[in-house]
Amino acid sequence: MEKKSVQTALVHNDYVPPAGFGAFPVAIHHASTVLFANVAAMRSRNWQDKSSYTYGLHGTPTTFTLEARLAAIEKGRHCLLAPSGLAAIAMVHMALLRSGDDVLIPDNIYNPNREFANAMAHDYGVQVRYYDPLVGAGIAALLQDNTKLVWTEAPGSVSMEVPDIPAICQAAHARGIKVALDNTWAAGLAFAAFDHGVDIVMQALTKYQSGGSDVLMGAVITRDEALHQRIETVHMRLGLGVGADDCYLVLRGLPTLKLRFDAHDTNGRAVAGWLKSRPEIASVLHPAFPDCPGHDIWRRDFTGSGGLFSVIFDDRYSEAQTDRFIDSLRLFRIGFSWGGANSLCVPYRIWQMRDGWPGKGQLVRFNVGLEDPADLIADIEQALRTLQA
């Protein structure tokens, strides 16, 4: 062993661990700099096809493993990770749209997607139009020669309409237009996006995939190689990277993803069914319930529903009263997001988000977690009593 100074030995150590170690968890590879065996290896590197490692930003064994597993869940071929769901959404917009292009977005889209699209319209000259999420095959009449992208969300994560994705895809593809889907609500489990015609799937891994309410991450999944490379180029130019520790947390959650999703589904339906019987509630917006807009589409195309749904309170209750109801909840906490073990409840001023919203009652969204549904129902019941105060 070559003799080194203490300082050099702290940086350059000759120890190499023995080969053959095996364990269930995926190893966490922290790296910005990736080492090459020789100059030829460095010069032949290719960050695009992921056949080798080039720089930490483009991936390590930890990130490559997570991408492969997420693609497999969605039955896709390619996956790119982003620091958040919104960052993943932005990648899709920026990869497919240029000044003068047109994008169609459902009126019930995740609001940060709406805000990003509006910024694209204001700053970069992209035409942004919003459509009725229940338009189905009727979207053909909205398509223009400059339409390059149609966004969908199934269902809308606040008002819960379920769109006819196959009909939208058929109409868009007839004009050579790509369709992107925010598939976060179904977690890639309850809706087979690519089998129903979608070109690009966006997932907010912040939700069910991590399951711990402690990770921000997004993913864009595709099947088509050329489409993947267009998005990957934007991913590289924006320098979008994710930390290995966060990847590990999502990887750790994946083996229990379906078990947790099914439990959220069971608990959510129990709580929603009870709410449906309450006189304080005018309607329950849960895709698995017959009176939810698009329920027939959900029944045809989906296999589950998770724990996220909304309710409309009877319009005799004011915003101040429903706010007091939410403040009185003990197990449901106030906070955005979903997919974690803890139940959440959030009010929305839906009339400010949707043009021509028909209802008058207050909309409140529930994320039903993994607590005992009987306890959650008891919590809601005691909070409902405050409406009469």
C-alpha positions, 0 to 999 in steps of 0.5 A: 500500500502506497504511503500517503499523508493523513490528509490524502488518506482521508480523500484517497482510501485503498479499501474496497469492500468485498463483492457479493453483498445482497439485501432487499433494499436498493442501495443509496448511491450518492453522487454528483461526480461519476467516475470513469474507468478510462478516457475512452469510457468517458468519451463514449458516454451517453446520458440519453440511453442510460446504458452508462453513468455520466453525471449524478444529475442524469442518474445513479443506480438508485434513480435508474432502479426507481425509474424502471419500477415506476415504468413497469407499474404504468406498463410504460418503457421510459421514465424521468424523475423530477423534483415535484409533480409540477416540475414533471408537468412543466417538462411536458409543456416545455417539450411539446409546446412552442410559441404559436402552438395550442394546448387544450386543458380540462377545466378541472385540471390540477390548479398549478398546471393551470397556472403554469399553462397560463404563464406559458400563454402570457410569456411565450405565446402559447395558446391555452384553451380550457374544455369541459372534462366530460366532453369525450369524443366531442373534443374533436370539434375543439382541435385545431391545426396548431393543437399540439397537446391535450391534457387530461386528468382522471378524475379531476382532483377537486371536482372529481369528474371522470373523463372518457380518456379513450374517446379523447385519445382517439380524436386527438390521435386522428389529428396527430396530437399527443395526449398527456394524463395526470394519473396521480389519483389512480396511482398508476394502479386503478387506471391503465393509461397506455392501454387506454390510448394515452401517450404521456403519463405524469405522476406526483410521486409525492402522493401514494408512491411515497406514502409517508407525506415526506417526499416531493417528487414527480415522474413522466412515463412514456412508451415511445422512444422519440417522445421520451427523448424530446422530454428527456432533452428538456429534463437535461436542459433544465437540470432537473435532478432528484436526491438519492435519499428521496428516491430510496424513500419512494422505493421503500414505499413501492412494495406496499403501494397496492396494499395501501391504495386498496386500504385507502379505497376501502376506507374512503368508500366507507366514509363517503357512503356515510357522508352520503346519508347525512342531511348536511351533505347535498352531494358526494363527488366520489367516482365510485358512486353512481351520481358522480359525473363520469361514474359510468366511465369510471366503472368501465375503465377503472379498477379502484378509487383510492381515498380522495373525494369531495363533498358539496354541503347543502347550500344553507350552510355558509362558508363560515359554517363549513370552515368551523366544521373543518376547524372542529375536526380532530383526526382530519388535519388541514393540508393539501396533498393526499396518499399518506397515512393521515387523513386530510380535509381542505375547503375549496372556493370552487367557483373561483377555480371553475367558470360557470360552476353550477352549485351553490354549496361549499365544496370540501375535499377529504383524503381518507387515510389509514385510520379506522374508518369508524373513528373517522366517521365519529370525528366527522359526526362530532364536527358536523354538530358545530354547523348548528352552533 
